[in-house]
Amino acid sequence: MNGAAYEFVTATILAVITTAALFVIGTIIPKPHTEQH
């Protein structure tokens, strides 16, 4: 424990930004086409 105060608002904003960034990256990167068996 480093003694820093937990900022709920800051943590929530960072979590939302990170989640949105992951969704954007997932849609930008094309998925490889898999062959159907």
C-alpha positions as CSV (number, residue, x, y, z in Angstrom):
1,M,0.0,0.0,0.0
2,N,1.5,3.3,-1.0
3,G,-1.0,5.4,0.9
4,A,-2.5,7.2,-2.1
5,A,-6.2,8.0,-2.0
6,Y,-8.4,6.0,-4.3
7,E,-10.1,8.3,-6.7
8,F,-13.3,6.6,-7.8
9,V,-14.1,9.1,-10.6
10,T,-10.6,9.0,-12.0
11,A,-10.5,5.2,-12.0
12,T,-13.9,5.0,-13.6
13,I,-13.0,7.4,-16.4
14,L,-9.8,5.5,-17.1
15,A,-11.6,2.2,-17.1
16,V,-14.2,3.6,-19.6
17,I,-11.5,5.0,-21.8
18,T,-9.5,1.8,-21.8
19,T,-12.6,-0.3,-22.6
20,A,-13.5,2.0,-25.5
21,A,-10.0,1.9,-26.8
22,L,-10.0,-1.9,-26.7
23,F,-13.3,-2.0,-28.7
24,V,-11.9,0.4,-31.2
25,I,-8.7,-1.5,-31.7
26,G,-10.7,-4.7,-32.0
27,T,-12.8,-3.3,-34.8
28,I,-9.9,-1.7,-36.6
29,I,-7.8,-4.9,-36.7
30,P,-9.3,-7.3,-39.3
31,K,-10.0,-10.8,-38.2
32,P,-8.3,-13.5,-40.2
33,H,-10.8,-15.5,-42.2
34,T,-11.1,-19.1,-41.0
35,E,-11.9,-21.8,-43.4
36,Q,-15.2,-23.6,-42.7
37,H,-14.9,-27.4,-42.5
